[in-house]
Amino acid sequence: MMSNNDNLLYKQKQPSLSPKFNDIVHNFPHYTIEYVKSLFPIRTWILGYNKKWLAGDLVAGLTVSAVIIPQAMAYGSIIGIPVEYGLYTSFVGMIVYTLFATTKDATIGPTAVLSIILAQTIRRIKNDFNGGYSDVDIVTTVTLFAGIVSLIIGFLRLGWIFNLIPSPVISGYITASVITISIGQLPFLFGFGHDVVVTNPPYRIIIDFFRSINKTKIDVVIGLISLSFLFAMKFGCSYLEKRYSKYKKLFFFIGISRYIICILVNTFISWLILRNKSENNFPFTVVKTVPNGLKHIKVPPLASNLVFVVLKNLYIIIIVSLLEHLSIAKSFGRFNGYKIDPSQEIIAIGVTNTIGCFLGAIPATGSFSRSALKARTGVLTPFAGVISGSCVLLSLYLLTPVFYYIPQAALSAVIIQAVLVLLTKPSYVKMLYNVNVLDFVVFSVSIIIAMFSTLDWSIIASWGLSLLILLLRIAFPRIDVLNRLFLTDYYDDPNHNPMHVYVPKHHPSFSTVESLPDGILAFRIQESIIFPNANYICDQIVDYVKLNTYRMYKIPEKKGNYSHFFSFK
């Protein structure tokens, strides 16, 4: 029998997994179907597709294709493989991603940051493995396993892991990548790119660049004129957009067409100069033969020793590709008022790379510059990616004879101008320094290490340093001693009762603080009290109390113990 006291007790029912387990067992077919449906977000919008959406997507798709074709070729050259592989990646990336996307704005394809990481990874794999495989064989194998690992991460819903990488690490890494890529393109801009190992650390590239400066060719004229043209188009059209708002759209589209205009003009001039010359007598370097269509469809090499070396060096490709894409998808989702599914986006990248490797594609991820362009041109659905991908495919079948005459220096100019847009703004660096010097240190460490080592060590070291700083902040939190600040305005109290806020005792912004009543000390701890910092917090508070109070007298208690009363010194 339950006593009266038992009636007053609340007994919480212990949670049980049995009901949930039984529900899963009985409704397993239903849950399976719903999960499979969730893998194809295209079903949520394709049935309602209409002419209005098509108009917006058509403009966005054609605009992006005018940018991605020259960029894809340029980013393929960063890796050191034929330029057509960048085009394969763009075609597969934009077509396949449409089926699985939860964002309309992201544009999938090769990126400058991922390309330089891939170039360094290939070099490291070739140093570890002498199996006679070409760079293309290694790239396609890397693409396959990058896709498989991304699929595993997505299916296990582990996208939250990338939230552990703080903003200073990402910004420092991107800035380091921009510097590395720009320095690596200087030898190609001057015409002696094949005499310098551009996958070396930047400091080595600079040394080798000046050692080989006497080998400069006429390429430097093409490169510098192209670079000047691209910057003039960018800043000139931006100025004209603001100056003549009536023609804002016209100047916007002219500005974003600068890459394709630059390549077309250079290609035409190159054709006029080289059409009657043999390849051995070319005065400057050109892309040369690009195969027509999709000529590199095959299964990547899967030799066990190659796979082992690839898996060992794959981590940085996974981190960079997924982190870059998730950052883009989340930022555009917040800006345009919709929510993405991070795990589904990871699955989309995984499927894209897994399928793409059989068509000769390199690892693909989201591009910030092309995604921003796509959003600004009024894209309405992911179908714009199909339009852009189709344009890339058409270029592979119709424009390959034209690609032959593209000057390599012009592609280097496109790369340099495109990546400089990603450079961290000075205002952000200043904000880091003013808000938290330690975050500024993390940002700086990432850049410094990249200058003297590789980009993977840059992100690993800066991420490790940020985790160490986080642990130190938790283990040794700041403890503020508080005093009162009298408020003269009564916004929330109609009776005008005296109101105080508690502020740090020695804060320089508060000069009129009042002391707390005798016998009272107030502290503010900046972190939660957990086992790594409990003893530290206790010691700091007790030490402060001992230094700033003294024992007055003792009152004996019933059991013979004493209760200590303190007063301020």
C-alpha positions as CSV (number, residue, x, y, z in Angstrom):
1,M,0.0,0.0,0.0
2,M,1.3,3.5,-0.9
3,S,1.6,5.8,2.1
4,N,0.4,9.4,2.1
5,N,4.0,10.6,1.7
6,D,4.4,8.5,-1.4
7,N,1.4,10.3,-2.9
8,L,3.3,13.5,-2.7
9,L,6.3,12.1,-4.7
10,Y,6.7,12.5,-8.4
11,K,8.1,9.3,-9.9
12,Q,9.5,9.8,-13.4
13,K,8.8,7.0,-15.8
14,Q,12.0,5.5,-17.0
15,P,12.5,5.8,-20.7
16,S,12.3,2.7,-22.8
17,L,13.5,1.9,-26.2
18,S,11.0,-0.9,-26.7
19,P,8.1,1.3,-28.1
20,K,10.5,3.1,-30.5
21,F,12.1,-0.2,-31.6
22,N,8.6,-1.8,-32.2
23,D,7.5,1.3,-34.2
24,I,10.6,1.0,-36.4
25,V,10.0,-2.7,-37.0
26,H,6.3,-2.4,-37.8
27,N,6.8,0.7,-40.0
28,F,10.1,-0.2,-41.5
29,P,8.8,-0.3,-45.2
30,H,7.2,3.1,-44.7
31,Y,10.3,4.6,-43.2
32,T,12.5,3.1,-45.9
33,I,10.3,4.6,-48.7
34,E,10.3,8.0,-47.0
35,Y,14.1,7.9,-46.6
36,V,14.6,7.0,-50.2
37,K,12.3,9.9,-51.3
38,S,14.3,12.3,-49.1
39,L,17.4,11.5,-51.1
40,F,15.8,13.0,-54.2
41,P,14.7,16.6,-53.4
42,I,14.0,17.2,-57.1
43,R,10.6,15.6,-56.5
44,T,9.5,18.6,-54.4
45,W,9.8,21.1,-57.3
46,I,10.0,19.3,-60.7
47,L,6.3,18.5,-60.9
48,G,5.4,22.2,-60.5
49,Y,7.9,23.5,-62.9
50,N,6.6,26.2,-65.2
51,K,7.6,28.7,-67.9
52,K,8.3,31.5,-65.5
53,W,10.8,29.4,-63.6
54,L,12.3,28.3,-66.9
55,A,12.9,31.9,-68.0
56,G,14.8,32.7,-64.8
57,D,16.8,29.5,-64.8
58,L,17.7,29.9,-68.5
59,V,19.3,33.3,-67.9
60,A,21.2,32.0,-64.8
61,G,22.3,28.9,-66.6
62,L,23.6,30.6,-69.7
63,T,25.3,33.3,-67.6
64,V,27.1,30.7,-65.4
65,S,28.2,28.7,-68.4
66,A,29.9,31.7,-69.9
67,V,32.1,31.8,-66.7
68,I,32.5,28.1,-65.9
69,I,33.9,27.1,-69.3
70,P,37.0,29.2,-69.2
71,Q,37.4,28.7,-65.4
72,A,37.0,24.9,-65.7
73,M,39.8,24.7,-68.3
74,A,42.0,27.0,-66.2
75,Y,41.5,25.0,-63.0
76,G,42.3,21.8,-64.8
77,S,45.7,23.4,-65.7
78,I,46.3,24.1,-62.0
79,I,46.4,20.4,-61.3
80,G,48.7,19.8,-64.3
81,I,46.3,17.6,-66.3
82,P,44.7,18.3,-69.7
83,V,42.1,21.1,-69.6
84,E,39.3,18.9,-70.8
85,Y,39.1,17.2,-67.4
86,G,37.9,20.4,-65.8
87,L,35.1,20.6,-68.4
88,Y,34.1,16.9,-67.7
89,T,33.9,17.9,-64.0
90,S,31.7,20.9,-64.7
91,F,29.3,18.9,-67.0
92,V,28.9,16.0,-64.5
93,G,28.8,18.2,-61.5
94,M,26.0,20.4,-62.6
95,I,23.8,17.7,-64.1
96,V,24.0,15.2,-61.3
97,Y,23.9,17.7,-58.5
98,T,20.5,18.9,-59.8
99,L,18.9,15.6,-58.8
100,F,20.1,15.8,-55.1
101,A,20.3,19.5,-54.4
102,T,18.6,21.2,-51.5
103,T,19.8,24.6,-52.6
104,K,19.1,26.4,-55.9
105,D,22.1,28.7,-55.8
106,A,25.1,26.4,-55.5
107,T,27.1,25.7,-58.6
108,I,29.2,22.4,-58.6
109,G,32.4,22.0,-60.5
110,P,36.2,22.4,-60.2
111,T,37.4,25.2,-57.9
112,A,40.7,26.9,-57.6
113,V,41.2,26.0,-53.9
114,L,40.4,22.3,-54.4
115,S,42.5,22.1,-57.5
116,I,45.7,23.3,-55.8
117,I,45.0,20.9,-52.9
118,L,44.6,18.1,-55.5
119,A,47.8,19.1,-57.2
120,Q,49.7,18.8,-54.0
121,T,48.0,15.6,-53.1
122,I,48.9,14.0,-56.4
123,R,52.5,15.0,-55.9
124,R,52.5,13.4,-52.4
125,I,50.9,10.2,-53.7
126,K,53.5,9.9,-56.5
127,N,56.3,10.3,-54.0
128,D,54.8,7.5,-51.9
129,F,53.9,5.2,-54.7
130,N,55.9,4.4,-57.8
131,G,53.4,2.3,-59.7
132,G,53.6,3.9,-63.1
133,Y,50.2,5.5,-63.0
134,S,49.6,8.8,-64.7
135,D,48.3,11.9,-63.0
136,V,44.9,11.4,-64.6
137,D,44.7,7.8,-63.2
138,I,45.5,9.0,-59.7
139,V,43.0,11.9,-60.0
140,T,40.1,9.6,-61.1
141,T,40.9,7.1,-58.3
142,V,41.0,10.0,-55.8
143,T,37.6,11.2,-57.2
144,L,36.0,7.8,-56.8
145,F,37.0,7.4,-53.1
146,A,36.3,11.0,-52.3
147,G,32.8,10.3,-53.5
148,I,32.4,7.0,-51.6
149,V,33.7,8.6,-48.3
150,S,31.4,11.6,-48.8
151,L,28.4,9.2,-49.3
152,I,29.3,7.4,-46.0
153,I,29.5,10.7,-44.1
154,G,26.2,11.8,-45.6
155,F,24.3,8.6,-44.9
156,L,25.6,8.5,-41.3
157,R,24.4,12.2,-40.9
158,L,27.9,13.3,-39.8
159,G,27.7,16.8,-41.4
160,W,27.8,18.4,-37.9
161,I,31.5,17.5,-37.7
162,F,32.4,20.4,-40.0
163,N,30.8,22.9,-37.6
164,L,33.8,22.2,-35.4
165,I,36.1,24.1,-37.8
166,P,36.0,27.8,-36.7
167,S,35.7,30.8,-39.1
168,P,39.4,32.0,-38.5
169,V,40.7,28.6,-39.7
170,I,38.5,28.7,-42.8
171,S,39.4,32.3,-43.7
172,G,43.1,31.8,-43.1
173,Y,43.0,28.6,-45.2
174,I,41.2,30.3,-48.1
175,T,43.6,33.3,-48.0
176,A,46.6,30.9,-47.9
177,S,45.1,29.1,-50.9
178,V,44.7,32.3,-52.9
179,I,48.3,33.3,-52.2
180,T,49.6,29.8,-53.1
181,I,47.6,29.6,-56.4
182,S,48.5,33.2,-57.5
183,I,52.2,32.6,-56.9
184,G,52.0,29.2,-58.6
185,Q,50.6,30.8,-61.7
186,L,53.3,33.4,-62.1
187,P,55.7,31.0,-64.0
188,F,53.0,30.2,-66.5
189,L,52.2,33.9,-66.8
190,F,55.8,34.5,-67.8
191,G,56.1,31.6,-70.1
192,F,58.3,29.2,-68.2
193,G,55.8,27.2,-66.2
194,H,57.3,23.8,-67.1
195,D,60.7,24.9,-65.7
196,V,59.3,25.5,-62.1
197,V,57.6,22.9,-59.9
198,V,54.5,24.8,-59.0
199,T,53.3,22.3,-56.4
200,N,56.2,23.3,-54.2
201,P,55.6,25.6,-51.2
202,P,55.2,29.2,-52.3
203,Y,58.6,30.3,-50.9
204,R,60.3,27.7,-53.2
205,I,58.2,28.8,-56.2
206,I,59.3,32.4,-55.6
207,I,63.0,31.4,-55.4
208,D,62.7,29.2,-58.6
209,F,60.8,32.0,-60.3
210,F,63.6,34.5,-60.0
211,R,66.2,31.9,-60.9
212,S,64.3,31.2,-64.2
213,I,63.3,34.8,-64.9
214,N,65.8,34.9,-67.8
215,K,63.6,32.3,-69.6
216,T,60.7,34.8,-69.9
217,K,58.9,34.5,-73.2
218,I,56.3,36.6,-75.1
219,D,53.7,34.9,-72.9
220,V,54.3,37.6,-70.3
221,V,52.8,40.2,-72.7
222,I,49.7,38.1,-73.2
223,G,49.4,37.4,-69.5
224,L,49.8,40.9,-68.2
225,I,47.5,42.4,-70.9
226,S,44.9,39.8,-70.1
227,L,45.2,40.4,-66.4
228,S,44.9,44.2,-66.8
229,F,41.9,43.7,-69.1
230,L,40.1,41.5,-66.5
231,F,40.7,43.9,-63.6
232,A,39.7,46.9,-65.8
233,M,36.4,45.1,-66.8
234,K,35.7,44.1,-63.2
235,F,36.2,47.5,-61.6
236,G,35.0,49.5,-64.6
237,C,31.7,47.7,-64.9
238,S,31.2,47.9,-61.2
239,Y,31.7,51.7,-61.3
240,L,29.4,52.1,-64.3
241,E,26.7,50.0,-62.6
242,K,26.6,52.6,-59.8
243,R,27.1,55.6,-62.0
244,Y,24.4,54.7,-64.6
245,S,21.8,52.8,-62.6
246,K,19.4,52.8,-65.6
247,Y,21.8,50.4,-67.4
248,K,22.8,48.5,-64.3
249,K,21.8,45.0,-65.7
250,L,23.7,45.7,-69.0
251,F,26.9,46.6,-67.3
252,F,26.5,43.6,-64.9
253,F,26.3,41.1,-67.7
254,I,29.2,42.7,-69.5
255,G,31.3,42.5,-66.3
256,I,30.6,38.9,-65.7
257,S,31.4,38.0,-69.3
258,R,35.0,39.3,-68.9
259,Y,36.4,35.7,-68.7
260,I,34.8,34.5,-71.9
261,I,35.6,37.8,-73.7
262,C,39.3,37.5,-72.6
263,I,39.6,33.9,-73.8
264,L,37.8,34.6,-77.1
265,V,39.9,37.6,-78.0
266,N,43.2,35.9,-77.0
267,T,42.2,32.8,-78.9
268,F,41.4,34.8,-82.1
269,I,44.7,36.7,-82.0
270,S,46.5,33.4,-81.2
271,W,44.9,31.8,-84.3
272,L,45.9,34.7,-86.5
273,I,49.5,34.4,-85.4
274,L,49.9,30.6,-85.3
275,R,47.7,29.3,-88.1
276,N,50.6,29.0,-90.5
277,K,53.3,27.9,-88.0
278,S,54.3,24.4,-86.9
279,E,53.9,23.5,-83.2
280,N,57.7,23.5,-82.7
281,N,57.9,27.2,-83.8
282,F,55.1,28.6,-81.6
283,P,56.4,31.8,-79.9
284,F,54.1,31.2,-76.9
285,T,52.5,28.3,-75.1
286,V,48.9,27.3,-76.1
287,V,46.5,24.6,-74.8
288,K,46.8,22.5,-78.0
289,T,44.7,19.5,-78.8
290,V,41.5,18.9,-76.7
291,P,39.7,15.7,-77.5
292,N,36.2,16.0,-79.0
293,G,33.4,14.9,-76.7
294,L,33.6,12.5,-73.7
295,K,36.7,10.5,-74.7
296,H,37.9,9.4,-71.3
297,I,35.1,7.2,-70.1
298,K,36.7,4.3,-68.1
299,V,36.9,2.6,-64.7
300,P,39.6,4.2,-62.5
301,P,42.5,2.0,-61.6
302,L,41.8,0.1,-58.4
303,A,45.2,-1.7,-57.6
304,S,45.3,-2.4,-53.9
305,N,48.6,-0.6,-53.4
306,L,47.4,2.5,-55.2
307,V,44.1,2.5,-53.3
308,F,46.0,2.3,-50.0
309,V,48.1,5.3,-50.8
310,V,45.1,7.3,-52.0
311,L,43.0,6.6,-48.9
312,K,46.0,7.6,-46.7
313,N,46.1,11.0,-48.5
314,L,42.3,11.5,-49.0
315,Y,41.4,13.3,-45.7
316,I,42.3,16.8,-46.9
317,I,40.3,16.4,-50.1
318,I,37.3,15.4,-48.1
319,I,37.6,18.2,-45.6
320,V,38.2,20.9,-48.2
321,S,35.5,19.8,-50.6
322,L,32.7,19.3,-48.1
323,L,33.6,22.4,-46.0
324,E,33.7,24.6,-49.0
325,H,30.4,23.4,-50.3
326,L,28.6,23.5,-47.0
327,S,29.8,27.0,-46.3
328,I,28.4,28.2,-49.6
329,A,25.1,26.3,-49.3
330,K,24.4,27.6,-45.8
331,S,25.3,31.2,-46.5
332,F,23.1,31.4,-49.6
333,G,20.3,29.5,-47.8
334,R,20.4,32.1,-45.0
335,F,20.6,35.0,-47.4
336,N,17.6,33.8,-49.5
337,G,15.4,32.6,-46.7
338,Y,15.5,28.8,-47.1
339,K,17.1,26.0,-45.1
340,I,19.4,23.3,-46.5
341,D,20.0,19.8,-45.4
342,P,23.7,19.5,-44.7
343,S,23.8,15.7,-44.8
344,Q,21.8,15.7,-48.1
345,E,24.3,18.2,-49.6
346,I,27.1,15.9,-48.6
347,I,25.3,13.0,-50.3
348,A,24.9,15.1,-53.4
349,I,28.7,15.8,-53.5
350,G,29.3,12.1,-52.9
351,V,27.1,11.0,-55.8
352,T,28.5,13.6,-58.1
353,N,32.1,12.5,-57.5
354,T,31.3,8.8,-57.5
355,I,29.6,9.0,-60.9
356,G,32.0,11.6,-62.3
357,C,35.1,9.5,-61.8
358,F,33.9,7.1,-64.6
359,L,33.6,10.1,-67.0
360,G,37.1,11.5,-66.3
361,A,36.0,14.1,-63.7
362,I,38.1,15.4,-60.9
363,P,36.8,16.1,-57.4
364,A,34.0,18.7,-57.5
365,T,32.6,21.0,-54.9
366,G,30.7,24.3,-54.7
367,S,32.2,27.4,-56.2
368,F,31.5,30.6,-54.2
369,S,32.1,33.0,-57.1
370,R,29.9,31.1,-59.6
371,S,27.2,30.5,-56.9
372,A,27.1,34.2,-56.2
373,L,26.8,34.9,-59.9
374,K,24.0,32.3,-60.2
375,A,22.1,33.8,-57.3
376,R,22.4,37.4,-58.6
377,T,21.1,36.5,-62.0
378,G,17.8,35.4,-60.5
379,V,18.0,31.6,-60.5
380,L,14.7,30.0,-59.3
381,T,15.4,26.2,-59.2
382,P,18.4,23.8,-59.4
383,F,17.4,23.2,-63.1
384,A,19.7,26.0,-64.1
385,G,22.5,23.6,-63.4
386,V,21.2,21.3,-66.2
387,I,21.3,24.3,-68.6
388,S,24.9,25.2,-67.7
389,G,25.9,21.5,-67.9
390,S,24.4,21.2,-71.3
391,C,26.3,24.2,-72.5
392,V,29.6,22.7,-71.3
393,L,28.7,19.4,-73.0
394,L,28.0,21.3,-76.3
395,S,31.4,23.1,-76.0
396,L,33.1,19.7,-75.7
397,Y,31.5,18.6,-79.0
398,L,31.6,21.9,-80.9
399,L,34.4,24.1,-79.7
400,T,37.4,21.8,-79.2
401,P,39.1,23.0,-82.4
402,V,38.9,26.5,-80.9
403,F,40.4,25.4,-77.6
404,Y,43.6,24.4,-79.4
405,Y,44.7,28.1,-79.8
406,I,43.9,29.3,-76.2
407,P,47.2,30.8,-74.8
408,Q,48.3,29.3,-71.5
409,A,49.1,32.8,-70.2
410,A,45.5,33.9,-70.7
411,L,44.3,30.9,-68.6
412,S,46.8,31.9,-65.9
413,A,45.4,35.4,-65.9
414,V,41.9,34.1,-65.6
415,I,43.0,32.0,-62.6
416,I,44.8,34.8,-60.8
417,Q,41.9,37.3,-61.3
418,A,39.3,34.7,-60.2
419,V,41.0,33.6,-57.0
420,L,41.8,37.2,-55.9
421,V,38.1,37.7,-55.4
422,L,38.3,35.1,-52.6
423,L,41.0,37.0,-50.7
424,T,40.0,37.8,-47.1
425,K,39.0,41.5,-46.8
426,P,41.2,43.7,-44.5
427,S,38.2,44.7,-42.5
428,Y,37.6,41.1,-41.4
429,V,41.3,40.7,-40.4
430,K,41.1,44.0,-38.4
431,M,37.9,42.7,-36.8
432,L,39.7,39.5,-35.8
433,Y,42.5,41.4,-34.2
434,N,40.2,43.8,-32.3
435,V,37.8,41.2,-31.1
436,N,40.1,38.3,-30.1
437,V,43.9,38.3,-30.7
438,L,44.0,34.5,-30.4
439,D,41.7,34.1,-33.4
440,F,43.9,36.5,-35.3
441,V,46.9,34.3,-34.4
442,V,45.1,31.2,-35.7
443,F,44.4,33.1,-39.0
444,S,48.0,34.2,-39.3
445,V,49.4,30.7,-38.5
446,S,47.4,29.2,-41.3
447,I,48.9,31.6,-43.8
448,I,52.5,31.4,-42.5
449,I,52.5,27.5,-42.6
450,A,51.1,27.5,-46.1
451,M,53.9,29.7,-47.3
452,F,56.5,27.3,-46.1
453,S,54.7,24.0,-46.3
454,T,51.6,22.6,-48.0
455,L,47.9,23.6,-47.6
456,D,47.0,20.4,-45.8
457,W,49.5,21.2,-43.0
458,S,48.1,24.7,-43.0
459,I,44.6,23.6,-42.2
460,I,45.6,20.8,-39.8
461,A,48.0,23.1,-37.8
462,S,45.5,26.0,-37.6
463,W,42.6,23.7,-36.7
464,G,44.8,22.0,-34.0
465,L,45.8,25.4,-32.6
466,S,42.2,26.5,-32.5
467,L,41.2,23.4,-30.6
468,L,44.1,23.9,-28.2
469,I,42.9,27.5,-27.6
470,L,39.4,26.2,-27.0
471,L,40.5,23.7,-24.5
472,L,42.6,26.3,-22.7
473,R,39.6,28.7,-22.6
474,I,37.5,25.9,-21.1
475,A,40.1,24.7,-18.6
476,F,41.1,28.3,-17.5
477,P,38.0,30.5,-17.9
478,R,38.0,34.2,-17.2
479,I,36.4,35.0,-13.9
480,D,35.2,38.6,-13.4
481,V,34.6,40.1,-10.0
482,L,31.4,42.2,-10.3
483,N,30.2,45.5,-8.9
484,R,27.0,47.4,-9.4
485,L,26.2,50.1,-11.9
486,F,23.3,52.4,-11.1
487,L,20.8,52.9,-14.0
488,T,19.4,56.4,-14.4
489,D,16.8,55.5,-17.0
490,Y,13.8,53.3,-16.2
491,Y,12.6,51.7,-19.3
492,D,10.9,48.7,-17.8
493,D,9.9,49.9,-14.3
494,P,7.0,52.4,-14.2
495,N,7.5,52.8,-10.4
496,H,11.0,54.2,-10.9
497,N,12.6,51.8,-8.4
498,P,16.4,51.9,-8.2
499,M,17.9,49.5,-10.8
500,H,21.4,48.2,-11.0
501,V,23.3,46.0,-13.5
502,Y,26.3,44.0,-12.5
503,V,29.5,44.8,-14.4
504,P,33.2,43.8,-14.1
505,K,34.8,45.6,-11.3
506,H,37.9,46.8,-13.2
507,H,36.3,47.3,-16.6
508,P,37.7,50.6,-18.2
509,S,34.3,51.6,-19.6
510,F,32.6,51.9,-16.2
511,S,34.1,54.5,-13.9
512,T,31.0,55.0,-11.6
513,V,30.5,51.5,-10.3
514,E,29.3,51.0,-6.8
515,S,30.7,48.4,-4.3
516,L,28.4,45.6,-3.3
517,P,27.1,45.5,0.3
518,D,29.6,44.3,2.9
519,G,29.8,40.5,3.1
520,I,28.8,39.9,-0.5
521,L,31.1,39.0,-3.4
522,A,29.8,38.4,-6.9
523,F,31.6,36.6,-9.7
524,R,30.9,36.0,-13.4
525,I,32.4,32.8,-14.9
526,Q,32.8,33.0,-18.7
527,E,32.4,29.2,-19.2
528,S,30.3,26.4,-17.8
529,I,31.6,24.7,-14.7
530,I,32.7,21.2,-15.8
531,F,35.3,18.7,-14.5
532,P,38.3,20.1,-16.4
533,N,37.9,23.6,-14.9
534,A,36.1,23.0,-11.6
535,N,39.2,22.9,-9.4
536,Y,40.7,25.9,-11.2
537,I,37.5,28.0,-10.7
538,C,37.2,26.9,-7.0
539,D,40.9,27.8,-6.3
540,Q,40.6,31.2,-8.0
541,I,37.4,32.2,-6.1
542,V,38.7,30.9,-2.7
543,D,42.1,32.7,-3.3
544,Y,40.3,36.0,-4.1
545,V,38.0,35.7,-1.0
546,K,41.1,35.1,1.2
547,L,42.9,38.0,-0.2
548,N,40.0,40.5,0.0
549,T,38.3,39.5,3.3
550,Y,39.3,38.7,6.9
551,R,37.8,36.6,9.6
552,M,35.8,38.5,12.3
553,Y,34.5,36.1,14.8
554,K,33.1,32.6,15.2
555,I,29.8,31.3,16.5
556,P,29.7,27.8,17.8
557,E,27.0,25.5,16.4
558,K,25.1,22.8,18.2
559,K,27.4,20.0,17.0
560,G,30.5,21.9,18.0
561,N,31.4,23.1,14.5
562,Y,32.1,26.7,13.7
563,S,30.5,29.0,11.1
564,H,33.0,31.6,9.8
565,F,31.8,35.1,9.1
566,F,33.9,37.4,6.9
567,S,34.1,41.1,6.3
568,F,35.9,43.1,3.6
569,K,39.5,44.2,4.2
